[in-house]
Amino acid sequence: NCNDLSELMYKADLAISAGGITCLELAAIGTPFLSFGTAEWETKRLKKLEELKICNYIGNQNTFNEYKLREYFKNLISNKKLRQEISTNGKRFVDGRGIERVLKIIRKVVENGN
């Protein structure tokens, strides 16, 4: 039973998430996470996030590997420096300022016609 998921996410040292919006919320607040894809588009997103060192991708629903989950979990939980690196990378990547960048582009198009 959870009344405030955001508080739990913020206080967590580590989370496990699929590749939807929650994984981006975890990245934005700097909570390191292990990830798994439940759809092809999630898998693509998560592999890219892993490339950027924002999460550890452990597979999708068809390739899930319990051993890989266990090893990634043990590695992250015992490596504070790695969790801090993932946290910093996530906050840099999902900085909450995307709408400002989109508006800047729209204003430029409206003002200049291109």
N, C-alpha and C positions, 0 to 999 in steps of 0.2 A: 504494500500500500504506500503510495507516494503522492504527497500533496504538492511538492515543489521539485520537479525533475531537474530544473536548471540549477538549483542549489546542490543537489547530489552530483550533477555533472561537474560543477565548479570545484567541489571539495574532493573529488576523486583523484587518486594518484594515477589511475589507469582505468580505461573503459574498453568495452567491446561493443562495436556498432556495425550495422550494415552500412551501405553506401548512400543512404538518402540524406535528407537535410540535417539529421542529427550529427552525422560525421562532420559536416561543415560547422555546425554549432560547437562541437567539441574542439575543432581546430581553432575557431575564433577565440574561445576562452582559454586555449592553451592546455587542454586536457589530453594527454597522450592516449592513443587508442589503437587497438587491434581491430582489423576490419575484415568483413566478408561480404561478398556480393550476392544479392538475391535476384538480380536481373543483369542483363548484358551491359546496359548503360552504367549500372553501379560498378561493375567490375572494371570497366574502362576508367571511370573516375578514380576508383581506389588504387588502381595500378599507377595512375599519374600522381596521385597524392603520395604513394610510396616512393616513387621516383624523386619527388621533391622532399623526401624525408619528413613527411607530415604524419604518416601512420605506418603500421606494418600490415600488409595485406596477407591474409592467411588462406585465401581461396574463395571459391564461390560454392553455392549449394551443391553443385555436382562434384567438386574437387576438394571439398572440405577434408582436412586431415587433422585428426585429433592430436597426433604427435607434434605437428607443426604448431598448432595452437599452444600446446603445453610448452614447447621450447621457446616460442616468441614471448609467451607470458613470463616464463622464468627469467628470460634475458632482460625484459623491460623492468620487471618488478625489482630485480637486483641491480639495475644499472641506472642510478639517479641522473648521471650525466647525460645518458642517452634520452631519458624522459625529458630532461630540461631542453635538450636540443630539439626534440620533436615539438615540445611546447612552444618554443621560440619560433620555429619554422611555421607552425600552424597560425600563430598570431600575426606573423608577417604576411602570410598568404591570404588569410581571411581577415582583413583589417576593418571590416564594417564601413568602408568608404566607397564601395562599388557604385552606389547610387550617385554619389558626387561625380565620379568619373563619367558615368553614363550621361548625367545632366550636362556636363561640360561639353561633351560631344554633340548632344542635341542642340544646345544653345549655339554652338559654332555653326552647325548646319543651318539653323533658322536665321542667324544673323548674316552669314556669308553666302547662304544658298549652296554650300557644298560640304 
